[in-house]
Amino acid sequence: MSLIIQSALPDSSISHLVHSFWKLENNTGKEIPSTILPNGMVDLAVINIDSSWQISIRGLDTMPSAINIPVGTKMYSAGFKLLAVEYLFGDSIKDVLNGGRILSDEIWKFSNNDLSSFEIFCSRITQIIKSISIENIDNRKKKLFELIYASEGSITVKELSENVFWSSRQINRYFNQQFGISLKTYCNILRFGSSFKHISEGRLFPEHNFTDQNHFIKEIKKYSGVTPKELSKNSDNRFMDIVAIKKTNPKNG
């Protein structure tokens, strides 16, 4: 009996919308305490609860959240980039900041066969995304997110504004209305999430645009509640993001 965690990257055809796919299965025979970390993703989760599947969407997290994973939990999820919110879900997610809501949208439907394995789930959700007709993506938004993700959050609001020809005030209004946080806050969260890989490998020094080591430690503690060293040790697999990043599979498709 064990805790099963898998993670995989999307194929290039949807990588502008999807960050990664996850699977979690608690076969340990006991409830598992865990912590959700801010990672800059919007998660669509399909969870088996009392022998039935429930689909939900979780907004951005801005702080660590303690949760308990019940015995027998089985979950598949897709971590979406922010461009997907408007063009796949068509709605603001500011109401689910640090929380979630049940999805009843007919688009996101899965059969029992779709949920029979992680690989089939990844294939099915990729198929759903490709089936959604996306027209007239705002070029400013497309370039904005390309720059944010390419820099892993290590880019200033001023630089972004100058590169996409969109005022800082307008960008922040868009972020607050659509996601519930400012652009600067999102970049800080994304930079934090981008540090998971090197922290999981024991590299406990800043590899992104942190001012210095003290700034790095302060930001890691702000968003995880622990020091980089404690996050790296990840006692009792408390931080699932750290476990999953060590088990990420190559791109699908």
Buried (B, 14 or more C-beta within 10 A) or exposed (E): EEBEBBBBBBBEEBBBBBBBBBBBBBEBEEEBEBBBBBBBBBBBBBBBEEEEBEBBBBBBBBEBBEEEBEEBBBBBBBBBBBBBBBBBBEEBBBEBBBEBEEBEEEEBEBEEEBBEEBBBBBBBBBEBBEEEEEEEEBEBBBBBBBBBBEBBBBBBBEEBBEBBEBEBEEBBEBBBEBBBBBBBBBBBBBBBBBBBBBBBEEEBEBBBBBEEEEEBBEBBBBBBBBBBEBBBBBEEEBBBBBBBBEEBBEEBE
